[in-house]
């Protein structure tokens, strides 16, 4: 096409995108939906607007992809990535293998090829940063929860970049084999290592040279030039432009100039990112969507329900409360930019059918329409979910947060890192061998079947059972060893959070310590099992590994149920101790400090004594109406009412002016409870004087 045609297409795309973006902004919808709608309007499948040339728009969209990935790389920092891993990394470690497996199984259910199913699983790995940023601007989000959610998107982006690089490299084949996959990953690691090493050698000198000029125009020209140079090099090496652009952004971020370049490049990135999303909409084929509407619906449910559940589980296992975990899961239950990129590279390489691209777009559009409404309702959904939990599980969930809070506070000085690292390495060895056994049985199944069947004269069914039996016998000790090692790590965490007493002293924390150990063991087994399942899923029959993992987790879940029952008695004993302490204070005996009170019966959280101010909105409400556990995560374990001590008060107990509430929970939960019980400025100041321990 000539220069005039390119200018005409660019004008058509941007003007249409501007119109649909304004429309979506007025309707309080994400701008990305407006850009996709613009693509449908100027695409070849509708006759409302003149058709833009797909080739021209694709060239412009590649600029958008490159700059978009470059900006993502600018936000990447190795130091920040390491800091996020203990929290956001757990969420991603649970969600990524689970969602990949779910997407793969959906593809196989609808009869798609192995490669198409692999790409389908990869579509679900990352949420949309653009959509998330908009939804979080609405509503009230605590900084701790906001940091967690954005941390998850950063870690997910890195996983998606790696998945995109691997899939781009293997997309030329018609099937996936473990050997080819391992070789691809090795080549990718070598390429990234070489680029990063060369970049770190040359880039600091370039940055210092540009810094001497102190001109924004020179800075942006140099940065974008470096971006396209690395992207071109990646394409020549057989990888995607997106991977090269991300690496370029990462290198500039590590050089210390990332923030300055990001500010300069944002308008240019937004412009070409809009063109990219328009090009995505142009490839939406309504006929293919109608043909595959069942798959669209299935993947939509996997994203909305599966991503929310997986990320909720990861957040809870990381030590966040039930409410925050539910809200984090709901807010991240969407997909976006990387889904389009992965589907596009799959279709362009011919590895997947053309239907996958419109399916991915349709799922993303449906999720983008539903997710903001779910995010707005997430506080109510979280409260309803917590209220419907059995009492013993609610008790366990509230205490689990405080246990991990104590572990984080103590781990540097108490946990022997070498011993914990050694246990983790032994567990990783068991899991590696287990993965090798599964893949070996899959790779050489035909050869083994012919050899065994021919030598022993067995039929096909008997041969299959024999091979599966031998593989199961070889893998069973590895499974038992990994689960056992996870239990040992859990006990180490429990001892760190609640150290056992010295010889001859009663161990009052044994019950919560055992419950914490089992909870940590479940989390480790879940993450490890899902990772093994995701790696082996494309090479083994479906559901086999899932059944084994579900069976192991069911046994551990039963153990948690028993431990939660024991915790009920432990909490009741704690309420009696608090009541005795309150009575002692009422008799004008020396008052116990908060630290002494917590030391009497460890493992039931932090404590605070909070007096109700005369103007508190809680006065005259029952504990059921107040619903502190669901709203804040703190529990009322006792009430001091004019010297009369009420332990474990009933839900129908109505609060009165002058009541002193004994609260238990995490520090954040107690702080929020103190704010909730003080509804005015005067009451808040008065409550702050009576509950200094809440901070």
HELIX and SHEET records of a PDB file:
HELIX    1   1 UNK A    3  UNK A   26  1                                  24    
HELIX    2   2 UNK A   31  UNK A   42  1                                  12    
HELIX    3   3 UNK A   54  UNK A   74  1                                  21    
HELIX    4   4 UNK A   78  UNK A   85  1                                   8    
HELIX    5   5 UNK A   88  UNK A  109  1                                  22    
HELIX    6   6 UNK A  114  UNK A  123  1                                  10    
HELIX    7   7 UNK A  129  UNK A  137  1                                   9    
HELIX    8   8 UNK A  143  UNK A  170  1                                  28    
HELIX    9   9 UNK A  178  UNK A  213  1                                  36    
HELIX   10  10 UNK A  216  UNK A  236  1                                  21    
HELIX   11  11 UNK A  241  UNK A  254  1                                  14    
HELIX   12  12 UNK A  258  UNK A  282  1                                  25    
HELIX   13  13 UNK A  286  UNK A  291  1                                   6    
HELIX   14  14 UNK A  293  UNK A  301  1                                   9    
HELIX   15  15 UNK A  302  UNK A  307  3                                   6    
HELIX   16  16 UNK A  308  UNK A  317  1                                  10    
HELIX   17  17 UNK A  322  UNK A  331  1                                  10    
HELIX   18  18 UNK A  337  UNK A  349  1                                  13    
HELIX   19  19 UNK A  355  UNK A  387  1                                  33    
HELIX   20  20 UNK A  391  UNK A  414  1                                  24    
HELIX   21  21 UNK A  417  UNK A  443  1                                  27    
HELIX   22  22 UNK A  445  UNK A  456  1                                  12    
HELIX   23  23 UNK A  460  UNK A  497  1                                  38    
HELIX   24  24 UNK A  510  UNK A  537  1                                  28    
HELIX   25  25 UNK A  544  UNK A  586  1                                  43    
HELIX   26  26 UNK A  594  UNK A  600  1                                   7    
HELIX   27  27 UNK A  623  UNK A  626  1                                   4    
HELIX   28  28 UNK A  628  UNK A  632  1                                   5    
HELIX   29  29 UNK A  667  UNK A  677  1                                  11    
HELIX   30  30 UNK A  681  UNK A  690  1                                  10    
HELIX   31  31 UNK A  692  UNK A  694  5                                   3    
SHEET    1   A 4 UNK A 606  UNK A 611  0                                        
SHEET    2   A 4 UNK A 660  UNK A 665 -1                                        
SHEET    3   A 4 UNK A 635  UNK A 641 -1                                        
SHEET    4   A 4 UNK A 644  UNK A 647 -1                                        
END                                                                             
